[in-house]
Amino acid sequence: MDRLTKLLSHLDDITAVQVYSGVIYEIIHDCDILWLKEFYQESPNWLMNWNINNKKNTIAWSELSDNDKNKYLDNEIDNYFSKVI
């Protein structure tokens, strides 16, 4: 992940947009769940995202394994509830 983050930090904006578009269209194309595929196709968060840093974060997130994503999200939930309580 650190290597990918470092690589993404050196991408120019045009290349980041091209990579981001490829990632999003691959996710949409490979999705077998119809309602989820439609959600991605219509979501302004995915297709109308104009922030380059958010695009780079999405690319990095898409490269994480499901296990790593679960760990990250579980950690965020734990941190949230530790501050709320």
C-alpha positions as CSV (number, residue, x, y, z in Angstrom):
1,M,0.0,0.0,0.0
2,D,2.8,2.4,0.8
3,R,4.4,1.9,-2.6
4,L,1.0,2.5,-4.3
5,T,0.4,5.7,-2.3
6,K,3.9,6.9,-3.2
7,L,3.3,6.2,-6.9
8,L,-0.1,7.9,-6.8
9,S,1.5,11.0,-5.3
10,H,3.7,11.3,-8.3
11,L,1.0,10.9,-10.9
12,D,0.0,14.0,-12.9
13,D,-3.6,15.0,-12.9
14,I,-4.3,13.7,-16.4
15,T,-2.8,10.3,-15.7
16,A,-4.7,10.1,-12.3
17,V,-8.0,10.8,-14.1
18,Q,-7.2,8.1,-16.7
19,V,-6.3,5.5,-14.1
20,Y,-9.3,6.4,-12.0
21,S,-11.7,6.1,-15.0
22,G,-10.2,2.7,-15.8
23,V,-10.7,1.5,-12.2
24,I,-14.3,2.7,-12.1
25,Y,-15.3,1.2,-15.4
26,E,-13.6,-2.1,-14.5
27,I,-15.6,-2.2,-11.2
28,I,-18.8,-1.5,-13.1
29,H,-18.1,-4.0,-15.8
30,D,-17.1,-6.8,-13.4
31,C,-20.1,-6.2,-11.1
32,D,-22.5,-9.2,-11.2
33,I,-25.1,-7.6,-8.9
34,L,-27.6,-5.6,-11.0
35,W,-28.7,-3.1,-8.4
36,L,-25.0,-2.5,-7.3
37,K,-23.9,-2.1,-10.9
38,E,-26.7,0.5,-11.5
39,F,-25.7,2.3,-8.3
40,Y,-22.1,2.6,-9.5
41,Q,-23.2,3.7,-13.0
42,E,-25.4,6.5,-11.6
43,S,-23.4,7.5,-8.6
44,P,-22.1,11.1,-8.8
45,N,-19.5,10.1,-6.1
46,W,-17.9,7.8,-8.5
47,L,-18.3,9.2,-11.9
48,M,-18.6,12.9,-11.2
49,N,-15.7,13.1,-8.8
50,W,-13.6,16.1,-9.8
51,N,-11.2,16.1,-6.8
52,I,-7.8,14.6,-7.9
53,N,-6.8,13.6,-4.4
54,N,-10.2,11.7,-3.9
55,K,-9.6,10.0,-7.2
56,K,-6.1,8.8,-6.0
57,N,-7.6,7.7,-2.7
58,T,-10.2,5.7,-4.6
59,I,-7.5,4.0,-6.7
60,A,-5.6,3.1,-3.6
61,W,-8.8,1.8,-1.9
62,S,-9.7,-0.4,-4.9
63,E,-6.3,-2.1,-4.7
64,L,-6.8,-3.2,-1.1
65,S,-7.8,-6.8,-0.5
66,D,-11.2,-7.4,1.0
67,N,-9.5,-8.5,4.3
68,D,-7.5,-5.2,4.4
69,K,-10.7,-3.2,3.7
70,N,-12.5,-5.0,6.5
71,K,-9.7,-4.3,8.9
72,Y,-9.5,-0.6,8.0
73,L,-13.3,-0.2,8.4
74,D,-13.4,-2.1,11.6
75,N,-10.6,0.1,13.0
76,E,-12.5,3.2,11.9
77,I,-15.7,2.0,13.7
78,D,-13.7,1.1,16.8
79,N,-12.1,4.6,16.8
80,Y,-15.5,6.3,16.3
81,F,-17.1,4.5,19.1
82,S,-14.2,5.0,21.5
83,K,-14.6,8.8,21.0
84,V,-18.4,8.7,21.3
85,I,-18.6,6.8,24.5
